[in-house]
């Protein structure tokens, strides 16, 4: 795994994947925060126009940019069954953990907040499983 020279983070390896876990998590969380800010602005405008109550939108919509990043990481991982296995495991465990925390938060919080908690959990869990699982399985597969 050769790292390409880049003056600014995020650093990428020769295949185009993000080279370190902090780079992957940082870019994914930056995308999540950007999605949440856009969602909050849209929710604010909708509530000012009296089209809906503030907080009625699903916070899960903030996953659009992290999902795009994960798709690009999947594409850059090259061919091999190991990337499919890791993507399925990451998505399954991320959705399970995210839905669990979103369900626990749905009682006291509106759907915007509980969905954002679920989206944050899914993003972190998927980053962990994808980064470390992909490297472990690719070394095991040869």
C-alpha positions in Angstrom: 0.0 0.0 0.0 1.9 3.0 -1.3 0.8 6.4 -0.2 0.8 9.2 -2.8 2.3 12.5 -1.9 -0.3 15.1 -1.1 0.3 18.3 0.7 -3.2 18.6 2.2 -5.3 16.0 3.9 -7.1 13.8 3.2 -4.2 11.6 2.0 -5.0 8.9 -0.5 -3.1 5.7 -1.4 -2.1 4.6 -4.9 -5.5 3.0 -5.5 -7.3 6.3 -4.7 -8.6 5.1 -1.3 -8.3 7.3 1.8 -5.0 6.2 3.3 -5.6 6.5 7.1 -8.6 5.9 9.3 -8.6 9.6 10.6 -8.8 10.7 6.9 -11.8 8.4 6.2 -13.6 9.3 9.4 -12.9 13.0 9.0 -14.2 13.2 5.5 -17.2 11.1 6.3 -18.1 13.1 9.4 -17.5 16.4 7.5 -20.0 15.2 4.9 -22.4 14.2 7.6 -22.2 17.6 9.3 -22.6 19.3 5.9 -25.7 17.3 5.3 -27.1 18.1 8.7 -26.5 21.8 8.2 -28.3 21.8 4.8 -31.1 19.8 6.3 -31.4 22.3 9.2 -31.6 25.2 6.7 -34.3 23.4 4.7 -36.2 22.6 7.9 -35.9 26.2 9.0 -37.2 27.5 5.7 -40.0 25.0 5.7 -41.1 26.0 9.2 -40.9 29.7 8.4 -43.1 29.1 5.4 -45.4 27.1 7.7 -45.3 24.1 5.5 -44.2 21.8 8.3 -43.1 21.7 11.9 -39.4 22.1 12.7 -37.9 18.7 13.3 -40.3 16.7 11.2 -37.8 15.7 8.5 -35.8 12.6 9.0 -32.2 13.1 10.1 -31.2 10.1 8.1 -31.2 12.4 5.0 -27.8 13.7 6.3 -26.3 10.4 5.1 -26.3 11.4 1.4 -22.7 12.7 1.3 -21.2 9.9 3.5 -23.0 7.3 1.3 -21.4 9.0 -1.8 -18.0 8.8 -0.1 -18.5 5.1 0.8 -19.5 4.4 -2.8 -16.3 6.0 -4.1 -14.3 4.1 -1.6 -15.9 0.8 -2.7 -15.2 1.6 -6.3 -11.5 2.5 -5.5 -11.0 -0.8 -3.6 -10.7 -2.6 -6.9 -12.0 -6.1 -7.7 -12.4 -8.9 -5.2 -15.0 -10.6 -3.1 -13.5 -9.2 0.0 -14.7 -5.7 -0.7 -18.3 -6.9 -1.1 -18.1 -8.9 2.1 -16.7 -5.9 4.1 -19.3 -3.5 2.5 -22.2 -5.9 3.5 -20.8 -6.3 7.0 -20.2 -2.6 7.4 -23.6 -1.7 6.1 -25.4 -4.3 8.2 -23.7 -3.6 11.4 -23.9 0.2 10.8 -27.6 0.1 10.1 -28.2 -2.2 13.1 -26.3 0.1 15.5 -27.8 3.3 14.0 -31.4 2.0 14.1 -30.9 0.9 17.7 -29.7 4.3 18.8 -32.2 6.1 16.7 -35.0 4.0 18.2 -33.8 4.7 21.7 -33.6 8.4 20.9 -37.0 8.6 19.1 -39.0 8.9 22.4 -37.6 12.1 23.8 -36.4 13.7 20.6 -38.0 14.7 17.2 -37.3 12.6 14.2 -34.6 15.1 13.0 -32.5 14.5 16.1 -33.1 10.8 16.4 -32.3 10.3 12.7 -29.2 12.4 13.0 -28.0 10.2 15.9 -28.7 7.1 13.9 -26.9 8.5 10.9 -23.9 9.5 13.0 -23.7 6.0 14.5 -24.0 4.3 11.1 -21.2 6.5 9.7 -18.8 5.8 12.5 -19.5 2.0 12.5 -19.2 1.8 8.7 -15.9 3.7 8.7 -14.5 1.3 11.4 -15.6 -1.8 9.7 -14.7 -0.7 6.2 -11.2 0.6 6.9 -10.0 -2.1 9.2 -12.0 -4.9 7.7 -10.9 -4.2 4.1 -7.3 -4.0 5.0 -7.4 -7.2 7.1 -9.3 -9.2 4.5 -7.3 -8.0 1.6 -4.1 -9.1 3.4 -5.7 -12.5 4.2 -6.9 -13.0 0.7 -3.5 -12.2 -0.7 
